[in-house]
C-alpha cells in the first residue's frame, strides 16, 4: 500500500493534482447523483430530477441562452442542456470505466500468459498482437459496430433486455478489445523480468502450480504498473467514444454522451447564428475531464514508478 500512500502524498503536495482529483471526483459524484435521484418519486408519483428537468424532456423552449431557469441553456429540441450534459457524463464515464475493465481483463491475462510461457508460445502470441496493432483499430471498430448493431439488438430483445442500448454494448466491448494491446505488451515485458527472480524460482522449487505463481507471486508485483496504465486508458477510451459519436456512429438519440452533444452543437453553429453554449459547456466538461485524468495518470506513474524516483 506504500505506493498508493506516496500517490496520496504527491497529490496533497501538488495543488494542481489536487484540483484535478477534486474535479474528477465532483464530475463523477454529479453524474452518479443525476442517475440515482430519478429513482425517487414525489407524492404524485413523478420522478425527482437533480436539475429539475429530465434529460429527454422535450419542450418549446428551444435554443435559449443560459439563464437562471436553464443554467446551460437549451438545445434545438428544448432539452435542458445541463441535464443533457450530466447524462452525457454518465454515458462517457460508464463507457470509459467499463471499456477499461475489459481492457484490464484481456490485456493482463494475455500479457501474463505470453511472458510466463515464453518460447514459441510467446512469439506466436506477440505476433498476433503486432498484427492487430497494425490495423486501423478505430476504423475497424466503427465497421464492426455498424455491422453488428442490428444483430445485437435482436440478441438483447430475445434475451429480454430492452433497457440497454445495443450500440452502447458494442461500443464498450470493442473499445475495450482494442485498448488491451498496450497493456498486454507492457505486462508481458515485466513478466519476462520477474519470472527470472529468486522468489519465482523458489516457488517453482516448492512445486507450486503455474496458476498459483501467476496469481500469488507475479500479479501482486504488477499491480502498480497495471494501475498506472489503467489510469491512462480511461481518457483514451473516453476520447475514442467521443470521436465516434462526433462522426455519427456513436449513441443514438435520446441517449447522449459528451461526444454526441458536441456533434449536435457543431451541426447547428454557423456564421449567421452562433449558439455558443451548445458547444462550450459539453466541450469544456469533456476537455477538463480528459486533462484531469491524464494529469492524474502522470502523477500516479510518478508515485508508483521507481525509475522516476531515482
SVG drawing of the C-alpha trace seen along z (x, -y; Angstrom):
<svg xmlns="http://www.w3.org/2000/svg" viewBox="-50 -36 68 66">
<polyline fill="none" stroke="black" stroke-width="0.4" points="0.0,0.0 3.0,-2.3 3.0,-3.3 -0.6,-4.5 0.3,-6.4 3.1,-8.0 0.5,-8.9 -1.7,-10.5 1.3,-12.4 2.1,-13.7 -1.5,-14.9 -1.5,-16.7 1.7,-18.5 0.7,-19.4 -2.2,-21.8 -2.7,-21.3 -3.1,-17.5 -5.4,-18.1 -7.6,-20.3 -7.6,-17.6 -8.6,-14.9 -11.3,-17.1 -12.7,-18.0 -12.9,-14.3 -14.5,-13.4 -17.0,-16.2 -18.0,-15.2 -18.3,-11.6 -20.5,-12.4 -22.7,-14.7 -23.2,-12.1 -23.9,-9.4 -26.4,-11.7 -28.1,-12.5 -28.5,-8.8 -29.8,-7.9 -32.2,-10.9 -34.8,-9.9 -35.4,-6.6 -37.2,-8.6 -40.7,-9.9 -42.9,-12.6 -46.4,-12.3 -47.8,-12.5 -45.5,-9.7 -43.3,-11.9 -39.6,-11.3 -37.3,-13.8 -34.7,-15.3 -31.3,-16.7 -31.6,-19.7 -35.4,-19.9 -35.6,-18.6 -35.4,-15.2 -32.6,-14.7 -35.1,-13.6 -37.9,-16.0 -38.8,-18.0 -40.2,-21.5 -41.0,-24.5 -38.2,-26.5 -35.6,-25.7 -32.2,-27.3 -32.5,-29.5 -29.3,-31.2 -28.1,-30.3 -30.3,-31.8 -31.4,-31.1 -34.1,-28.7 -31.6,-26.8 -28.1,-27.3 -26.5,-25.8 -29.3,-26.9 -31.4,-24.6 -30.8,-22.8 -32.8,-22.7 -35.4,-20.3 -35.9,-22.3 -33.8,-19.9 -32.2,-21.4 -28.5,-21.3 -27.3,-20.9 -29.4,-17.8 -28.1,-16.5 -24.5,-17.3 -24.8,-15.4 -26.5,-12.5 -23.6,-12.6 -21.2,-12.4 -22.9,-9.2 -22.5,-7.7 -19.0,-8.9 -17.7,-7.8 -19.5,-4.5 -18.1,-3.7 -14.6,-4.7 -14.7,-2.7 -16.3,0.4 -14.1,0.4 -11.1,0.1 -12.2,3.1 -12.5,5.1 -9.0,3.9 -7.7,4.9 -9.1,8.4 -7.9,9.2 -4.6,7.4 -3.3,8.5 -4.3,12.1 -2.9,12.2 0.3,10.5 1.0,12.7 0.4,15.9 2.6,14.8 5.5,13.6 5.3,16.6 5.1,19.2 8.0,17.8 9.5,19.5 7.3,20.3 4.1,19.6 5.3,16.1 6.5,15.4 3.2,16.6 1.1,14.5 3.1,11.4 2.9,11.8 -0.9,11.8 -0.7,8.6 1.5,6.9 -0.9,7.9 -3.9,6.4 -1.8,3.4 -1.0,2.7 -4.7,2.5 -6.6,-0.9 -8.4,0.1 -10.8,-2.8 -11.9,-2.3 -12.3,1.4 -14.4,0.7 -16.7,-1.7 -17.2,1.0 -17.9,3.7 -20.4,1.5 -22.4,0.5 -22.4,4.1 -23.4,5.8 -25.8,3.2 -28.9,4.9 -27.8,8.5 -27.0,7.2 -30.4,5.5 -32.2,8.8 -30.0,10.7 -30.8,8.4 -34.5,8.4 -34.6,12.2 -32.8,12.2 -35.5,9.9 -33.0,7.0 -34.8,4.0 -33.5,1.2 -29.9,1.4 -28.8,-0.2 -27.2,2.4 -24.8,-0.2 -23.7,-1.1 -22.9,2.6 -20.9,2.8 -19.0,-0.4 -17.9,0.7 -17.0,4.2 -15.0,3.2 -13.2,0.2 -12.1,2.4 -10.9,5.0 -8.8,2.5 -7.1,0.8 -5.8,4.1 -2.9,4.3 -0.6,1.8 -1.5,3.3 -0.6,6.8 2.8,5.7 3.7,3.9 2.7,6.7 4.4,9.3 7.7,7.4 7.5,7.1 6.7,10.8 9.7,11.7 11.9,9.9 10.0,11.1 9.9,14.8 13.7,14.9 13.7,13.5 14.7,15.7 11.2,15.7 9.6,17.2 12.4,19.8 11.8,20.7 8.1,21.1 9.0,23.5 11.3,25.4 8.5,25.8 6.3,27.3 3.7,24.6 1.3,24.7 1.7,22.2 -1.6,20.7 -0.6,20.0 2.7,18.5 0.9,16.2 -1.8,15.2 0.0,15.1 3.5,14.0 3.6,12.3 0.3,10.4 0.9,8.5 4.2,7.3 2.5,6.0 -0.3,4.1 1.5,0.7 2.2,0.9 -1.3,2.0 -2.9,-0.8 -0.8,-3.4 -1.8,-2.2 -5.4,-1.8 -5.5,-5.4 -4.2,-6.4 -6.6,-4.0 -9.7,-5.7 -9.2,-9.0 -8.1,-7.2 -11.4,-5.2 -13.4,-8.3 -11.7,-10.2 -12.3,-7.4 -16.0,-7.2 -16.4,-10.9 -14.7,-10.9 -17.0,-8.1 -20.1,-10.0 -18.8,-13.1 -18.7,-11.1 -22.3,-10.0 -21.6,-6.3 -22.0,-6.6 -25.1,-6.6 -28.5,-7.4 -31.0,-10.0 -32.4,-10.3 -29.2,-8.8 -26.3,-11.3 -22.6,-11.3 -20.4,-14.3 -19.3,-13.4 -22.9,-13.4 -23.6,-16.7 -20.6,-18.3 -21.5,-16.7 -25.1,-18.1 -23.8,-21.6 -21.3,-21.6 -24.2,-20.9 -26.1,-24.0 -23.3,-26.6 -23.0,-28.7 -21.8,-32.3 -25.4,-33.6 -26.3,-32.1 -23.7,-31.2 -25.3,-29.0 -22.1,-29.0 -23.4,-27.4 -24.3,-24.2 -20.6,-23.6 -19.0,-25.4 -20.5,-23.6 -20.3,-19.9 -16.9,-20.5 -15.5,-22.2 -16.6,-19.4 -15.1,-16.8 -11.9,-18.6 -11.3,-19.3 -12.1,-15.7 -9.7,-14.3 -6.9,-16.7 -7.5,-15.9 -7.4,-12.2 -4.2,-12.4 -2.5,-14.6 -3.6,-12.2 -2.2,-9.3 1.1,-11.1 1.1,-11.7 0.2,-8.1 3.1,-7.0 5.5,-9.3 4.3,-7.8 4.5,-4.1 7.4,-4.0 10.7,-3.5 12.7,-4.7 11.1,-8.2 12.0,-8.4 15.6,-7.7"/>
</svg>
